[in-house]
Amino acid sequence: MTVPMVGRTYRFDMGWLRVRFSFRSSSHGSFVVEEGGGLTPNGHAETVTLDLKEIRDGVYLNSWTEACGTTVTHVVDLLNATVYANVTVDGTLYNFTGTITEVTDLAGTDHRAIGSDQSERNTEIVLTAMRELFAERDRVAVDRSGAQLHADRGAQAPDGLGMLRPAALGLRGSSWDLQRIAAQDDLVFTHSIVYGWASDPVVIVDIFRLESGRIVEHWDVVQDLAATGSTARGPRHDVTSRQSPPPRAEHSGE
């Protein structure tokens, strides 16, 4: 099934509930709650596993279960730019109807231009590992995705596997929002925002190198997310270096 939403980000505006949703693949997506209307906190972000089915041309049934147990079902009508949503929170069913608008000012680049079969496979491996480790807090996810995170810089380099596990546990109570992902040859680059890890949201850029379908090397950079006004394209966000960054996944090479 070819899904035209993959690699795109949409805003679902359902009145007092407004959500920005990114389709990372046909089986995974991430969202940020822009307006929760008291139903869910503003700024809540999560990466979820999708059950996505085509009903007819331009109309899709999409459902997922969130970490807190909330279930969401969307009927996405791309032809009429309309979304119909059923959301169950703590046993209460809420029904929404809203509009769909594609968001084109977040990525700056075409998410769909991954470039090769190898890059696509590597992207899926990294997406799965990051979702399981940082969204689902699955400590074994790293073992499944990478035989070792070890740089070719000598035995004194720290083992990245050992650092990623405690970093994931340190994200408890926070939410991880993948903003964009790109791949070239054996490298995959991700740009994420984490809410609730520090006093302010932080921006994380991760770089992964893969060999034979396994993550073998990893680097990251962490900075504060700071709103600094507006541009002609709308609100602008800049990053400023942290003076004392929180504990995080250490890179395995300089």
One Martini backbone bead per residue (centre of mass of N, CA, C, O) as a GRO file, in nm:
protein
  254
    1MET     BB    1   0.093   0.039   0.026
    2THR     BB    2   0.044   0.368  -0.071
    3VAL     BB    3   0.133   0.655   0.131
    4PRO     BB    4   0.107   1.001   0.104
    5MET     BB    5   0.180   1.085   0.415
    6VAL     BB    6   0.454   0.999   0.401
    7GLY     BB    7   0.674   1.255   0.507
    8ARG     BB    8   0.443   1.412   0.654
    9THR     BB    9   0.277   1.709   0.788
   10TYR     BB   10  -0.006   1.766   1.011
   11ARG     BB   11  -0.300   1.958   1.089
   12PHE     BB   12  -0.537   1.895   1.346
   13ASP     BB   13  -0.843   2.080   1.352
   14MET     BB   14  -1.080   2.040   1.646
   15GLY     BB   15  -1.079   2.313   1.783
   16TRP     BB   16  -0.985   2.251   2.111
   17LEU     BB   17  -0.824   2.042   1.924
   18ARG     BB   18  -0.466   2.043   1.845
   19VAL     BB   19  -0.265   1.862   1.599
   20ARG     BB   20   0.063   1.745   1.522
   21PHE     BB   21   0.130   1.521   1.244
   22SER     BB   22   0.370   1.256   1.174
   23PHE     BB   23   0.458   1.050   0.900
   24ARG     BB   24   0.721   0.824   0.903
   25SER     BB   25   0.533   0.582   0.830
   26SER     BB   26   0.304   0.319   0.793
   27SER     BB   27   0.378   0.244   1.128
   28HIS     BB   28   0.474   0.547   1.204
   29GLY     BB   29   0.431   0.816   1.449
   30SER     BB   30   0.403   1.172   1.537
   31PHE     BB   31   0.316   1.404   1.810
   32VAL     BB   32   0.170   1.735   1.885
   33VAL     BB   33   0.018   1.927   2.127
   34GLU     BB   34  -0.111   2.245   2.088
   35GLU     BB   35  -0.423   2.183   2.182
   36GLY     BB   36  -0.597   2.024   2.461
   37GLY     BB   37  -0.851   2.139   2.629
   38GLY     BB   38  -0.789   1.943   2.897
   39LEU     BB   39  -0.736   1.649   2.783
   40THR     BB   40  -0.438   1.747   2.715
   41PRO     BB   41  -0.135   1.853   2.720
   42ASN     BB   42   0.044   2.095   2.625
   43GLY     BB   43   0.313   1.951   2.432
   44HIS     BB   44   0.248   1.677   2.393
   45ALA     BB   45   0.460   1.393   2.308
   46GLU     BB   46   0.467   1.122   2.055
   47THR     BB   47   0.542   0.786   1.964
   48VAL     BB   48   0.368   0.567   1.731
   49THR     BB   49   0.178   0.289   1.648
   50LEU     BB   50   0.030   0.199   1.345
   51ASP     BB   51  -0.310   0.148   1.202
   52LEU     BB   52  -0.306   0.150   0.853
   53LYS     BB   53  -0.584   0.214   0.624
   54GLU     BB   54  -0.744   0.175   0.320
   55ILE     BB   55  -1.062   0.252   0.201
   56ARG     BB   56  -1.000   0.472  -0.021
   57ASP     BB   57  -0.939   0.708  -0.220
   58GLY     BB   58  -0.809   0.936   0.018
   59VAL     BB   59  -0.892   0.720   0.249
   60TYR     BB   60  -0.818   0.676   0.607
   61LEU     BB   61  -0.739   0.441   0.863
   62ASN     BB   62  -0.636   0.552   1.195
   63SER     BB   63  -0.453   0.388   1.468
   64TRP     BB   64  -0.387   0.416   1.835
   65THR     BB   65  -0.173   0.369   2.128
   66GLU     BB   66  -0.090   0.509   2.414
   67ALA     BB   67   0.098   0.500   2.697
   68CYS     BB   68  -0.167   0.579   2.883
   69GLY     BB   69  -0.420   0.431   2.696
   70THR     BB   70  -0.498   0.597   2.478
   71THR     BB   71  -0.736   0.605   2.213
   72VAL     BB   72  -0.707   0.635   1.847
   73THR     BB   73  -0.934   0.740   1.575
   74HIS     BB   74  -0.896   0.792   1.222
   75VAL     BB   75  -1.051   0.971   0.954
   76VAL     BB   76  -0.881   1.037   0.650
   77ASP     BB   77  -0.969   1.309   0.425
   78LEU     BB   78  -0.789   1.438   0.174
   79LEU     BB   79  -0.992   1.548  -0.042
   80ASN     BB   80  -1.153   1.722   0.209
   81ALA     BB   81  -0.982   1.801   0.457
   82THR     BB   82  -1.077   1.564   0.673
   83VAL     BB   83  -1.138   1.479   1.023
   84TYR     BB   84  -1.219   1.182   1.211
   85ALA     BB   85  -1.260   1.143   1.573
   86ASN     BB   86  -1.169   0.894   1.822
   87VAL     BB   87  -1.147   0.935   2.184
   88THR     BB   88  -1.005   0.748   2.461
   89VAL     BB   89  -1.041   0.857   2.808
   90ASP     BB   90  -1.086   0.690   3.077
   91GLY     BB   91  -1.357   0.562   2.920
   92THR     BB   92  -1.399   0.819   2.742
   93LEU     BB   93  -1.579   0.940   2.465
   94TYR     BB   94  -1.455   1.128   2.184
   95ASN     BB   95  -1.576   1.358   1.932
   96PHE     BB   96  -1.442   1.458   1.606
   97THR     BB   97  -1.423   1.744   1.377
   98GLY     BB   98  -1.193   1.839   1.108
   99THR     BB   99  -0.905   1.978   0.980
  100ILE     BB  100  -0.659   1.965   0.709
  101THR     BB  101  -0.305   2.062   0.726
  102GLU     BB  102  -0.020   2.115   0.576
  103VAL     BB  103   0.314   2.109   0.698
  104THR     BB  104   0.607   2.302   0.556
  105ASP     BB  105   0.796   2.460   0.803
  106LEU     BB  106   0.975   2.228   0.959
  107ALA     BB  107   1.196   2.084   0.775
  108GLY     BB  108   1.315   2.223   0.485
  109THR     BB  109   1.284   1.931   0.378
  110ASP     BB  110   1.258   1.630   0.211
  111HIS     BB  111   1.159   1.337   0.360
  112ARG     BB  112   1.136   1.155   0.090
  113ALA     BB  113   1.453   1.201   0.023
  114ILE     BB  114   1.638   0.933   0.088
  115GLY     BB  115   1.761   0.763  -0.198
  116SER     BB  116   1.756   0.452  -0.083
  117ASP     BB  117   1.727   0.137   0.026
  118GLN     BB  118   1.934   0.157   0.250
  119SER     BB  119   1.822   0.416   0.380
  120GLU     BB  120   1.542   0.305   0.442
  121ARG     BB  121   1.630   0.076   0.626
  122ASN     BB  122   1.789   0.249   0.828
  123THR     BB  123   1.554   0.429   0.912
  124GLU     BB  124   1.376   0.204   1.036
  125ILE     BB  125   1.578   0.111   1.249
  126VAL     BB  126   1.601   0.382   1.401
  127LEU     BB  127   1.303   0.432   1.459
  128THR     BB  128   1.261   0.178   1.626
  129ALA     BB  129   1.480   0.225   1.841
  130MET     BB  130   1.379   0.505   1.944
  131ARG     BB  131   1.094   0.428   2.019
  132GLU     BB  132   1.161   0.195   2.218
  133LEU     BB  133   1.361   0.356   2.401
  134PHE     BB  134   1.223   0.663   2.434
  135ALA     BB  135   0.907   0.590   2.441
  136GLU     BB  136   0.903   0.277   2.578
  137ARG     BB  137   1.159   0.196   2.755
  138ASP     BB  138   1.341  -0.024   2.599
  139ARG     BB  139   1.640  -0.169   2.695
  140VAL     BB  140   1.659  -0.395   2.451
  141ALA     BB  141   1.665  -0.234   2.181
  142VAL     BB  142   1.970  -0.207   2.133
  143ASP     BB  143   2.033  -0.510   2.098
  144ARG     BB  144   1.855  -0.540   1.837
  145SER     BB  145   2.002  -0.291   1.664
  146GLY     BB  146   2.297  -0.339   1.814
  147ALA     BB  147   2.580  -0.502   1.872
  148GLN     BB  148   2.742  -0.217   1.873
  149LEU     BB  149   2.860   0.100   2.012
  150HIS     BB  150   3.158   0.132   1.826
  151ALA     BB  151   3.431   0.296   1.773
  152ASP     BB  152   3.721   0.345   1.554
  153ARG     BB  153   3.918   0.454   1.843
  154GLY     BB  154   3.943   0.237   2.040
  155ALA     BB  155   3.905   0.082   2.355
  156GLN     BB  156   3.850   0.363   2.522
  157ALA     BB  157   3.588   0.383   2.414
  158PRO     BB  158   3.277   0.413   2.490
  159ASP     BB  159   2.990   0.236   2.544
  160GLY     BB  160   2.691   0.319   2.403
  161LEU     BB  161   2.494   0.115   2.525
  162GLY     BB  162   2.547   0.188   2.830
  163MET     BB  163   2.435   0.494   2.785
  164LEU     BB  164   2.143   0.462   2.662
  165ARG     BB  165   1.987   0.327   2.884
  166PRO     BB  166   1.999   0.551   3.111
  167ALA     BB  167   1.886   0.772   2.928
  168ALA     BB  168   1.604   0.649   2.894
  169LEU     BB  169   1.534   0.644   3.199
  170GLY     BB  170   1.572   0.964   3.226
  171LEU     BB  171   1.289   1.011   3.046
  172ARG     BB  172   1.103   0.990   3.260
  173GLY     BB  173   0.822   1.206   3.219
  174SER     BB  174   0.873   1.242   2.924
  175SER     BB  175   0.881   1.372   2.581
  176TRP     BB  176   0.915   1.247   2.242
  177ASP     BB  177   0.996   1.445   1.935
  178LEU     BB  178   1.006   1.382   1.608
  179GLN     BB  179   1.086   1.600   1.343
  180ARG     BB  180   1.334   1.461   1.178
  181ILE     BB  181   1.468   1.272   0.888
  182ALA     BB  182   1.785   1.141   0.759
  183ALA     BB  183   1.964   0.990   0.470
  184GLN     BB  184   2.309   0.858   0.398
  185ASP     BB  185   2.386   0.576   0.329
  186ASP     BB  186   2.517   0.488   0.656
  187LEU     BB  187   2.344   0.740   0.749
  188VAL     BB  188   2.157   0.880   1.033
  189PHE     BB  189   1.938   1.161   1.093
  190THR     BB  190   1.821   1.330   1.392
  191HIS     BB  191   1.541   1.545   1.506
  192SER     BB  192   1.468   1.645   1.842
  193ILE     BB  193   1.217   1.686   2.106
  194VAL     BB  194   1.231   1.740   2.463
  195TYR     BB  195   0.994   1.705   2.721
  196GLY     BB  196   1.079   1.717   3.072
  197TRP     BB  197   1.397   1.687   3.119
  198ALA     BB  198   1.392   1.989   3.154
  199SER     BB  199   1.287   2.307   3.207
  200ASP     BB  200   1.340   2.296   2.901
  201PRO     BB  201   1.338   2.238   2.598
  202VAL     BB  202   1.515   2.000   2.389
  203VAL     BB  203   1.764   1.957   2.145
  204ILE     BB  204   1.825   1.667   1.930
  205VAL     BB  205   2.114   1.532   1.764
  206ASP     BB  206   2.141   1.236   1.573
  207ILE     BB  207   2.404   0.998   1.482
  208PHE     BB  208   2.408   0.717   1.260
  209ARG     BB  209   2.581   0.407   1.209
  210LEU     BB  210   2.561   0.145   0.962
  211GLU     BB  211   2.586  -0.225   0.955
  212SER     BB  212   2.410  -0.471   0.839
  213GLY     BB  213   2.154  -0.357   1.012
  214ARG     BB  214   2.347  -0.206   1.228
  215ILE     BB  215   2.434  -0.031   1.501
  216VAL     BB  216   2.782   0.114   1.539
  217GLU     BB  217   2.724   0.436   1.563
  218HIS     BB  218   2.730   0.741   1.786
  219TRP     BB  219   2.590   1.075   1.799
  220ASP     BB  220   2.546   1.392   1.995
  221VAL     BB  221   2.329   1.687   2.039
  222VAL     BB  222   2.257   1.937   2.299
  223GLN     BB  223   1.988   2.182   2.317
  224ASP     BB  224   1.818   2.456   2.350
  225LEU     BB  225   1.487   2.578   2.327
  226ALA     BB  226   1.426   2.904   2.168
  227ALA     BB  227   1.219   3.164   2.157
  228THR     BB  228   1.275   3.455   1.903
  229GLY     BB  229   1.017   3.501   1.738
  230SER     BB  230   0.973   3.620   1.401
  231THR     BB  231   0.891   3.547   1.067
  232ALA     BB  232   0.766   3.520   0.753
  233ARG     BB  233   0.702   3.200   0.831
  234GLY     BB  234   0.693   3.255   1.135
  235PRO     BB  235   0.776   3.103   1.392
  236ARG     BB  236   1.087   3.109   1.571
  237HIS     BB  237   1.362   2.877   1.637
  238ASP     BB  238   1.628   2.859   1.857
  239VAL     BB  239   1.956   2.764   1.957
  240THR     BB  240   2.117   2.707   2.276
  241SER     BB  241   2.364   2.646   2.465
  242ARG     BB  242   2.439   2.453   2.722
  243GLN     BB  243   2.594   2.475   3.028
  244SER     BB  244   2.427   2.212   3.171
  245PRO     BB  245   2.382   1.927   3.064
  246PRO     BB  246   2.213   1.660   3.071
  247PRO     BB  247   2.200   1.349   3.083
  248ARG     BB  248   2.321   1.133   2.815
  249ALA     BB  249   2.393   1.005   2.521
  250GLU     BB  250   2.688   0.897   2.444
  251HIS     BB  251   2.937   0.915   2.250
  252SER     BB  252   3.189   0.700   2.071
  253GLY     BB  253   3.307   0.975   1.954
  254GLU     BB  254   3.471   1.277   1.837
   0.00000   0.00000   0.00000
